[in-house]
């Protein structure tokens, strides 16, 4: 079965790479923010939809054509074979508008709650009523149901092209219930759960595999990893953060995790997957075994000490990493040279605007 993923437009490249990291496939391509692919394996689509952070809905691809041929293709398609109980048909004009809202408490709210509104066709020339009528006449004893139909047909328009697909699953909206300020232990530097989930997905770990966060903070990445069925292992040198993470994991009724107070630079062993958001807030500090490292970007000596800490951290990652890591850091760190020195290879790289003084760098790494 060929699948279509309607991706969030907050960051299209990150949305796309999240799906590609999770689903084994031979090839893929984009029509606007509609990702097309043929999975290598039979997927549990409900579980897949729950796992993905930046996918609005998953669809079964039915056919595609130039827009000029759309009416004829709809007339010629065998709708009875895909029809169940009742149906609806929607037309969407795919447009790309980057929002970069991952850092806010209400991140992606508009993008997720108003999907139909933002995709409503403007001057597309196609009437949903007329296209639905064509499908209706092709069916035996059809029933139209505008909301929550069993057979939800979508016509996606992009440029001069059209893709017609049947919706199989849609986003469950659970992320908003886990926003950082709603946790038992809240921390101002925490990322939105959707972004945490996407970062964990970028490593491509399978259910019950172990994932390590060596600087776990208040546990945002660990929560999402554990909810996905991964074994979540976290460390932080700050005892308050470790205590807070345990409280937050208990709030979600999670048990598939371990959290310990430990310096990330002292870790010994091997881990297949590492995901971490390094401490880099302008008013925060990183703790090493030797000293407190200033994170104030405007202080040159502090920036130098920060980069010394990062270099030591990346050397440790190279030592313990087996397969893939995702690391988040501030834009002002000269990380490329560090990776070259430590033998880590950049596989993917993304920018996340936070505010005028800070942009997050999200880097997917593999050992050379």
Secondary structure by P-SEA (a helix, b strand, c coil): cbbbbbcccccaaaaaaaaaaccccccccccccbbbbbbccccaaaaaaaacccccccccccccccccaaaaaaaaccccccccccbbbbbbbbbbbbbccccccccaaaaaaccccccccccccccaaaaaaaaaaaccbbbbbcccccbbbbbbbcccbbbbbbbcccccccccccccccccccccccccaaaaaaaaacccccccbbbbbccccccaaaaaaaaaccccccccccaaaaaaaaaaaaaaccccccccccccccccccccbbbbbccccccbbbbccccccccccccaaaaaaaaaaaaaaaaaaaaccccbbbbbbccccccaaaaaaacccccbbbbbbccccbbbbbbbbbcc
